[in-house]
Every structure is written in C-alpha cells, then in structure tokens.
C-alpha cells in the first residue's frame, strides 16, 4: 500500500476514528486503525466491538492495499506535522513489516497487524432510514444527554432513548434520558420516514461520538435505526453501534401532569444564585432549599462545617408559600440547557417532582426529584 494524502484531511479522518479506540486494550488489534486504500480514496476504520466508525477521504493512491496501525500514535504524529504538508503512507510486507509515515524531513515507522485480523461489524442494517438536519439532532442530544445515568447496575438507563410518538394527530421524534433523580426530554416534528421505527436506547459512548461527528459535518445526517443497531452517516463518515438491549422505563408516569403552582424566574439569575450558595454545601448531597412565596425566592444552604448561605431573587409566583429542596448540581445542569431568558418551574408540594419548562423552547421538558431538607 502506498498513498499521499494532505495532512488536514488525514488529521480530520483520524480525529473521528481514534476517539472510538480505548486507551487500554487487552486485544491488540482493537488499538489499531484499519487503513484501506483503493481508487482515489482511503478509508479509516476503528472499533471497540460495540461501535464502529469509518471515515473516507480523498488521496493519491499509487498502490492499493490494507493494513492496520496504532490509532493513537498515528493520530499524534499527524497532529504534530506542519499544516498543509503532504503525508506519504507506505506499507510493504516483509520480515519486519512497518507502516512508514513521511512528511518533509519527518519519517516514522510504525508496527502493524494484518488487516485480515481486524473485526468488521456485520452489515445487517435493516430498519427505518431517515434524514434530519444536523442542528436538530444536535439539539436532541445536547438537551438530554447530561441526564444519562452512569450507574452500571441499571444498564438500561445508560443511554439515550430515541423513539417516535404520536400525540394529538402529530408525530414527534423524541429523546429521553434519566438517572432516576432527574429526567430530560426533547422532541421535534418526526422526520419523514421515521414513524414506525423501533424505539432504541443508544449507549452513552455512542451518543458522545455521534455528537463529535456533528461538530465537523454539515447539512443533513442520515440515520438508520433497527432493533439491534443504529447508524449515523454524515458526509464521508459513518458511525454504527449496537444498542442497549433492555426496556426503557415508562417515563410518562414520572412527568407531573397536575403541578398547579407556577414559578417564573430569570434563568441566569437563578443559575448564578444557586451556584453561589452551593459553594458551601456538603459535597455529597449539594442540597439547596428553596423557600418560595409570592414575588420572592429565598435560597438557603446550611452546612455544619462550612456555615450558611442565603440569597434572594425576584420571581413571578402567586400561589401558596412552599419550601422544597434540590440537588444544586442538577439545577445547574438543567439551567445550562435553558435557551430562554426565563424558566418556569411547575410545582406541587415538597415531596413531588417538579416540572421545568423552557419559555423559549416548547419541545423540551425537565423533571427534578426533590431532596428532603
């Protein structure tokens, strides 16, 4: 195999695929990236056996072929080469096979493993295929992924639940994440062809990789969703992943329907106030007490060792006075996703979940479970 490729194109492709490769691998081939050169293109593939990413880019291929080389090492080499450099990649079988990387006066020889040993995901992607603007998929991910659980015991919560629903005659594509303490929901009008597809739980790592791809691509992303796998295709890059085999809980039962107390507050004012008073909160619970009365919100944190913090803020509220506690980190995570200048909290009592709504985006909902304070 022998080819010449522009450093920028090579770096972009490698940056996509090397993120999938784990730093520590018990299976040596999984530390490598598969290079496949043919015609006027070279493709780069990486996998962790649960997820596979492939990126294709233009190159001047003089000798077609395939080989695998250490993904992170190759990426770091290319990252440190000068901008605009032409990079030659050359591999020739022999007693001591190496992948030679040469640019200008720099030359590297990397160990290789046979391309035939590289695991390739099966190509069975029968399912529903549809396209949506990358900005729309970005929004679904960004508004919800912070609530994905990191607790491995409830593995079915370790991902983003993507599915279509029909309400009042309209179809929506909806993303939901929860860790049992909070819930995040974002939806958009269902793209053409998406209705009827399987509801899937996309693993957290897959969501993170898909989000990285969206930063570099443009236009539309094509998604193929089947009961076993999901594929994202954006430009010349495609990401295929297994999904979490489990049932997502009936989240609709958690979303409050009858919270009749409405508090409207400036989003930035609430976020900054919570951030300030939580400075002295106990690290484990990070609990903040909200005392809510008409026109005024009082935030209080008491810590036996660090002292007490109190801050007041103006609000729109005309119901009965109420005291309720929340985890400060959870409030700040939600406030970080609110697009509007004001946020609405719909409350019931100190022991019931609170519904948080974005005044500028009706397609998102958040639920916060209270803490006892």
PEZIHU-V448413 format. One record per residue. RES is the residue in three letters. SS is DSSP state (h for helix, s for strand, l for the rest). PSI is psi in whole degrees, 0 to 359 (none if undefined). OMEGA is omega in whole degrees, -180 to 180 (none if undefined). Layout:
res-><RES RES>
ss-><SS SS>
psi-><PSI PSI>
omega-><OMEGA OMEGA>
//
This chain:
res-><UNK UNK UNK UNK UNK UNK UNK UNK UNK UNK UNK UNK UNK UNK UNK UNK UNK UNK UNK UNK UNK UNK UNK UNK UNK UNK UNK UNK UNK UNK UNK UNK UNK UNK UNK UNK UNK UNK UNK UNK UNK UNK UNK UNK UNK UNK UNK UNK UNK UNK UNK UNK UNK UNK UNK UNK UNK UNK UNK UNK UNK UNK UNK UNK UNK UNK UNK UNK UNK UNK UNK UNK UNK UNK UNK UNK UNK UNK UNK UNK UNK UNK UNK UNK UNK UNK UNK UNK UNK UNK UNK UNK UNK UNK UNK UNK UNK UNK UNK UNK UNK UNK UNK UNK UNK UNK UNK UNK UNK UNK UNK UNK UNK UNK UNK UNK UNK UNK UNK UNK UNK UNK UNK UNK UNK UNK UNK UNK UNK UNK UNK UNK UNK UNK UNK UNK UNK UNK UNK UNK UNK UNK UNK UNK UNK UNK UNK UNK UNK UNK UNK UNK UNK UNK UNK UNK UNK UNK UNK UNK UNK UNK UNK UNK UNK UNK UNK UNK UNK UNK UNK UNK UNK UNK UNK UNK UNK UNK UNK UNK UNK UNK UNK UNK UNK UNK UNK UNK UNK UNK UNK UNK UNK UNK UNK UNK UNK UNK UNK UNK UNK UNK UNK UNK UNK UNK UNK UNK UNK UNK UNK UNK UNK UNK UNK UNK UNK UNK UNK UNK UNK UNK UNK UNK UNK UNK UNK UNK UNK UNK UNK UNK UNK UNK UNK UNK UNK UNK UNK UNK UNK UNK UNK UNK UNK UNK UNK UNK UNK UNK UNK UNK UNK UNK UNK UNK UNK UNK UNK UNK UNK UNK UNK UNK UNK UNK UNK UNK UNK UNK UNK UNK UNK UNK UNK UNK UNK UNK UNK UNK UNK UNK UNK UNK UNK UNK UNK UNK UNK UNK UNK UNK UNK UNK UNK UNK UNK UNK UNK UNK UNK UNK UNK UNK UNK UNK UNK UNK UNK UNK UNK UNK UNK UNK UNK UNK UNK UNK UNK UNK UNK UNK UNK UNK UNK UNK UNK UNK UNK UNK UNK UNK UNK UNK UNK UNK UNK UNK UNK UNK UNK UNK UNK UNK UNK UNK UNK UNK UNK UNK UNK UNK UNK UNK UNK UNK UNK UNK UNK UNK UNK UNK UNK UNK UNK UNK UNK UNK UNK UNK UNK UNK UNK>
ss-><l s s s s s h h h h h h h h h h h h l l l l l l l l l h h h h s s s s s s s l l s s s s s s s l l l s s s s s s s s l s s s s l s s s s s s h h h h h h h h h l l l l l l s s s s s s l l l l l l s s s s s s l l s s s s s s s s l h h h l l l l l l l l l l s s s s s s h h h h h h h h h l l h h h l l l l l l l h h h l s s s s s s s s s l l s s s s s s s s s l l l s s s s s s s s l l l l l l l l l l s s s s h h h h h h h h h h h h h l l l s s s s s s l l l s s s s s s l l s s s s s s l l l l l l l l h h h l l l l l l l s s s s s s h h h h h h h h h h h h h h l l l l l l s s s s s s s l l s s s s s s s s l l l s s s s s s s s l s l l l l l s s s s s s h h h h h h h h l l l l l l s s s s s s l l l l l l s s s s s l l s s s s s s s s l l s l l>
psi-><135 132 162 133 145 138 319 316 321 317 318 315 315 326 327 309 327 340 335 333 124 146 325 124 134 343 108 321 335 349 355 159 140 122 127 111 129 142 239 25 157 135 148 128 142 152 155 17 338 340 145 136 138 132 136 137 162 145 161 102 115 330 109 156 181 147 160 147 160 121 308 322 314 318 314 323 309 323 328 358 155 148 141 0 146 127 127 128 126 133 134 128 148 196 323 76 136 153 118 128 119 133 117 236 2 138 131 147 115 146 153 163 152 140 330 341 351 126 132 133 143 148 19 100 37 125 200 130 132 165 147 157 141 329 326 319 323 314 315 319 310 326 347 332 339 338 1 134 145 5 113 341 323 75 331 351 1 32 180 125 111 126 166 145 159 122 131 37 359 143 141 146 124 139 134 139 144 150 13 339 338 159 140 133 132 141 164 161 134 128 154 129 355 336 135 352 162 142 128 149 110 124 150 317 322 317 317 319 318 321 324 319 321 333 330 333 180 155 232 150 134 133 135 120 123 170 344 335 164 142 134 129 123 112 233 1 142 141 122 135 147 157 166 126 95 175 125 140 161 84 338 332 340 333 118 136 338 25 110 1 122 124 125 130 154 126 311 320 314 315 314 323 315 319 320 309 333 353 325 10 154 132 326 308 328 40 140 129 130 120 113 128 164 120 348 138 129 122 130 135 128 132 119 322 322 348 211 146 138 136 143 153 150 141 166 115 131 26 189 151 147 139 131 148 148 159 123 321 321 321 314 322 317 315 329 343 358 123 331 159 335 151 144 130 121 120 162 291 182 343 358 151 149 137 127 127 143 120 344 357 99 350 9 146 145 143 130 128 137 161 152 124 none>
omega-><178 -179 175 -177 180 -173 -179 180 179 -179 -179 180 -179 179 177 -170 -173 178 -180 -174 177 -180 -180 -178 175 177 -172 -175 -180 175 -174 171 179 177 179 -177 179 -180 178 -177 171 178 179 -178 175 -179 170 -179 175 -175 179 177 -180 174 -177 178 -178 177 173 -175 178 176 179 179 -179 174 174 -179 -178 -172 -175 180 180 179 -178 178 -177 -180 -176 176 -178 177 175 -179 170 -176 176 174 -175 177 178 -179 179 -179 179 -175 179 169 179 177 -176 176 -177 -179 179 180 -179 176 -174 176 -177 171 -175 179 -179 179 -174 -179 180 179 178 -174 -179 -178 178 -179 -179 178 178 -179 173 179 -178 178 179 179 176 -178 179 -179 -174 -178 -172 -167 180 -177 178 -177 174 -180 -172 -177 176 -171 -179 175 -178 -179 -179 -179 -179 -176 175 177 176 179 179 176 179 -179 -179 169 -171 174 -179 174 176 174 -180 179 -180 -180 177 -179 175 -179 179 175 -175 176 180 179 -176 -176 180 178 -180 170 -174 174 -176 -177 -178 -179 179 179 179 180 178 -179 177 178 -177 179 -175 -175 179 174 -173 172 178 -180 173 -175 176 -179 -176 -174 172 179 173 177 -178 -176 -179 -177 175 -180 179 -177 167 176 180 -178 -179 180 177 -177 178 -173 -179 180 -177 -176 -177 179 -172 176 -171 178 -176 176 177 -176 176 -175 -178 179 -180 -178 -178 -180 178 -180 -178 -175 -178 179 -177 -180 176 -171 -174 -175 -178 -175 177 178 175 172 -172 175 -177 175 -173 173 177 178 -178 173 176 179 -175 -176 -171 178 -175 176 179 175 -179 178 177 180 169 -177 -178 178 180 178 -174 172 -178 -179 178 170 -176 -179 -179 177 -178 177 180 -179 179 180 -179 -178 -176 177 178 178 180 174 177 -172 174 176 -173 -177 -175 178 -180 178 -180 -176 178 -178 -178 -177 -177 -178 178 175 177 177 178 175 -178 173 176 -178 none>
//
